[in-house]
Structures are given as C-alpha cells and as structure tokens.
Amino acid sequence: MLRHIVLLSFKPEATAEDRAAVRAAVEGFRDQVPELRALVCGDNIGSSPNHHDFAVVADFDDMEAFRRYIASPAHKAYVEGPAKAVAKIAAIQHEF
C-alpha cells in the first residue's frame, strides 16, 4: 500500500469559498478516482506559525495507482481550478 500525505497553505487572499472549493474537490476524489482506497482530509485546528491550513491523507494500492490518480481528469481539474487558492504545498508518498 502507498500513502500520499499532503499539507496545504492557502494564499492570504483565499476566501472561505476558495477553501470550501478545495475541500469539496478533494472529497470528490472518493467518487471520481477508482484507485483511491481511503481518503481523510481536514482543516488545521492548531495555531503555530509553521502549521499548514489543510491536510489530505490518501491511500492507494501502489505507485502505479497513485500515478493514475495524478493523471486523472479529477486531479487535473483540481489543480487547474480550486488549487489556485493554494500558496504552498508539502507532500510525501510512503509505503506501509
């Protein structure tokens, strides 16, 4: 199994609607990406200056399934649309 962990920081000018659009797009992956085995996401409730604003944890069978997800129309639409509200991203993939 492969786990994909993403931390997002929104642009200062990102509105509540922008943030909601990111969450909706990410949650929509559940219905649009057959390679996705599990997905959890949520807003940061901490307050440290080095925290990010939003986190995504997604599980896939393997790296090939993850690559198909990255190439999927759903992910491409997210990158070209809602993700424009994101200033900074940190991501990692690891096997478990």
C-alpha positions as CSV (number, residue, x, y, z in Angstrom):
1,M,0.0,0.0,0.0
2,L,1.1,3.6,-0.7
3,R,0.1,6.6,1.5
4,H,0.0,10.1,0.0
5,I,0.2,12.9,2.6
6,V,-0.4,16.5,1.5
7,L,-0.2,19.7,3.6
8,L,-1.6,22.9,2.0
9,S,-1.2,26.5,2.9
10,F,-3.7,28.9,1.4
11,K,-2.9,32.2,-0.2
12,P,-3.6,35.1,2.1
13,E,-6.3,36.3,-0.2
14,A,-8.1,32.9,-0.4
15,T,-11.7,33.3,0.7
16,A,-13.8,30.9,2.7
17,E,-15.4,29.9,-0.6
18,D,-12.0,29.1,-2.1
19,R,-11.1,26.9,0.9
20,A,-14.5,25.2,0.7
21,A,-13.9,24.5,-3.1
22,V,-10.6,22.8,-2.3
23,R,-12.2,20.6,0.3
24,A,-15.1,19.8,-2.0
25,A,-12.7,18.9,-4.8
26,V,-10.6,16.7,-2.6
27,E,-13.6,14.9,-1.0
28,G,-15.0,14.4,-4.6
29,F,-12.0,12.2,-5.4
30,R,-13.7,9.5,-3.4
31,D,-16.4,9.2,-6.2
32,Q,-14.2,10.0,-9.1
33,V,-10.9,8.1,-8.6
34,P,-11.3,4.4,-8.5
35,E,-7.7,3.9,-7.5
36,L,-8.3,5.6,-4.2
37,R,-8.6,3.2,-1.3
38,A,-9.1,5.6,1.5
39,L,-9.1,9.4,2.0
40,V,-9.2,11.6,5.0
41,C,-8.9,15.4,4.9
42,G,-9.4,18.3,7.2
43,D,-8.7,21.9,8.3
44,N,-5.9,22.6,10.7
45,I,-7.2,23.4,14.2
46,G,-3.7,24.4,15.5
47,S,-2.3,27.9,15.7
48,S,1.5,27.5,15.3
49,P,3.1,29.8,12.7
50,N,4.7,26.8,10.9
51,H,1.4,24.9,10.6
52,H,-0.3,24.4,7.3
53,D,-4.0,25.1,6.7
54,F,-5.4,21.8,5.3
55,A,-4.3,18.2,5.2
56,V,-5.0,15.2,2.9
57,V,-4.1,11.6,3.6
58,A,-4.9,9.2,0.7
59,D,-4.2,5.6,0.3
60,F,-3.5,3.7,-3.0
61,D,-2.6,0.1,-3.8
62,D,0.8,1.0,-5.2
63,M,2.8,3.7,-7.0
64,E,1.2,2.9,-10.4
65,A,-2.3,3.5,-8.9
66,F,-1.0,6.8,-7.4
67,R,0.3,7.9,-10.8
68,R,-3.0,7.1,-12.5
69,Y,-4.7,9.3,-9.8
70,I,-2.3,12.2,-10.6
71,A,-3.1,11.8,-14.3
72,S,-6.8,11.5,-13.7
73,P,-9.3,14.2,-15.0
74,A,-10.5,14.8,-11.4
75,H,-7.0,15.6,-10.2
76,K,-6.2,17.7,-13.2
77,A,-9.4,19.7,-12.7
78,Y,-8.5,20.3,-9.1
79,V,-5.0,21.6,-10.0
80,E,-6.4,23.8,-12.7
81,G,-9.2,25.1,-10.6
82,P,-9.6,25.1,-6.8
83,A,-5.8,24.5,-6.1
84,K,-5.2,28.0,-7.5
85,A,-6.0,29.2,-3.9
86,V,-3.0,27.3,-2.6
87,A,0.2,29.2,-1.9
88,K,2.4,26.3,-0.6
89,I,2.2,22.5,-0.7
90,A,4.2,19.8,1.1
91,A,3.7,16.2,0.0
92,I,5.2,12.8,0.7
93,Q,4.4,9.3,-0.5
94,H,5.4,6.3,1.5
95,E,4.7,2.6,1.5
96,F,3.1,1.0,4.5
